[in-house]
């Protein structure tokens, strides 16, 4: 239209043949003739360009959003697909404390002895008949139709009659075996049956049916069981008696009951003295003690042949000098505990200054019993006032702060578990229980710990090297936290590894690292860990789809030697199925703490170079030379050294004084429950 209008206007000024202008010329002429219209036209064009740009921008933004949504949807679909086929990262659970079930106590099958008893009795009768037919060989005279009589659990009536006393023979009671009630553990019962089959004669009674010297000696040992940390009621025998009208069969049955009951009690005593009253492996998975048993058949044979069976019984107790120290401590504590009024503070007691609490009176009394003379004199007014109202006033707070300073705690005046744990160490009843538990645990170890060994006492947070029977090196340790407890076992140290690799346990890989790997597959690569598949080929952690990995975890992961290595510069190995060993650590600050339970189960040493030099029998300079250069290598011990990864809340020091420690893992309580369970089972078997 603009072109046509330009032509018409131009034609009015032309007289000659018209010349058609170009669009550019026509546009310029139009702008000259109509400037306002031209301006409006430019503005319209500009607005169109802006609208077009906005439209394009909007379409681009919508497209980007659509792409993002599609990407997000695709990612979610992929994640859902992964999760649908992914192995759930179920955590690997460690050992736990179990409900303790006592060892079985079953009826002893004495009826199995009937055949052997009958055969033996026939031989004796045949011998008697031979003597009667050949008087010259008859060395003994007198009638045999007079019966003896038994009156109690320990003694047999020495009732003589005019015609003399008939001999009492065990084999004559073959028909009575079924009527004799007797219960014992299967292993002891089997040993008894085997022994009496081969030798169906009395051990503890003479021919007159009276307890012999052997019986008197062993009964005395059984009566003194408590002084060795055992329970004397576990070896009590049933009360046996016969009346004046008792038949010969009744008397023989009573004699047989006494014989078998004594044998059962003696074997039970020796088994407890040697291996302990409870089975530690039934308490929790953290206990690992194998070979707790004996050849009771040989033991019984030796008892029968020994002229002093009491000495043999006592020899079953641990022979390590620590046991003797604990035995003496037990006697002292029993005297102290008589008439002692224990102060019990409720669990989870927590008191802040200014509060009122019903346990404050017990707390003040506990501190008074343990306080030094200086503390008692300084706070005489506090200790002499009644605190039954439980007001935690400023003067009591100041006394508590002074007590906290005396036991090297932060003097904040707040009464919590740390302060309370330092208050209850002087109760002889509590200490007495700890000593009994220590004597029981010592029975799970070899009779003698040895001449040279490493002793790691977890409640003490300490490792000690004993050489030639004397402690030559002792240092602080860090042990497993309550959720990753250090096991309780013993083994032998075999070698020292310098600049070690840390082979990460599967439990840590699954429980702690797998969730991180699912969030970031590059996690292990970033830390510098080495990953190998089951064929030993190195791979990158980012190349693995960790959603498909679960408890099986088909990869080996290890941390190379270096300053950041979790094992530090060396480890001391005693290979075991629990992967427990002693090692260095870069976290040195933890050794400054009083409670040092922070590891995943292994034992961290404050001075690993000294311990390595001690077990290798070399100098520290030699250890330093081996560490130089950072090369990973091993050095084997010339002779393996026993190591006891132990748990004793009462243990004698080098001077023979028994020290007491907290029950960090609650194993004292678990052992107490096990002992009570065994005690009830034995009482039930006795009919008590």
ABEGO torsion letter per residue (X at the ends): XAAAAAAAAAAAABABBBBBBBAAAAAAAAAAABAAAAAAAAAAAAAAAAAAAAAAAAAAAAAAAAAAAAAAAAAAAAAAAAAAABBBBBBBBBBBBBBBBBBBBBBBBAAAAAAAAAAAAAAAAAAAAAAAABAAABABBEBAABBBBBABAABBBBBBBAAEBBBBBAAAAAAAAAABBBBBBAAAAAAAAAAAAABBBBAABBAAGBBBAAAAAAAAAAAAAAAAGBBAAAABBBBBBBBAABBAAAAAAAAAAAAAAAAAAAAAAAAAAAAEABBAAAABAABBBBGBBBBAAAAAAAAAABABAAAAAAAABBABAAAAAAAAAAAAAAAAABGBBBBBBBBGBBBBBGBBBAAAAAAAAAAAAABBAAAAAAAAAAAABBAAAGBBBAAAAAAAAAAAAAAGBBBAGBBBAAAAAAAAAABAAAAAAAAAAAAAAAAABBABAEABBBBBBAAAGBBBBBBGGBBABBBBBBBBBAABBBBBBBBBBABBBBGBBBBBBAAAAAAAAAAAAAABAAAAAAAGBBBBBAAGBBBBAAABBAAABBAAGABBBBBBBEAABAAEABBBBBBBAAGBBBBBBABAAAAABABBBABAGBBBBABAAAAAAAAAGBBAAAAAAAABGGBBBBBBBABBBBBBBBBBABBBBAAGBBBBBBBAAGAAAAAAAAAAAAAAAAAAAAGX
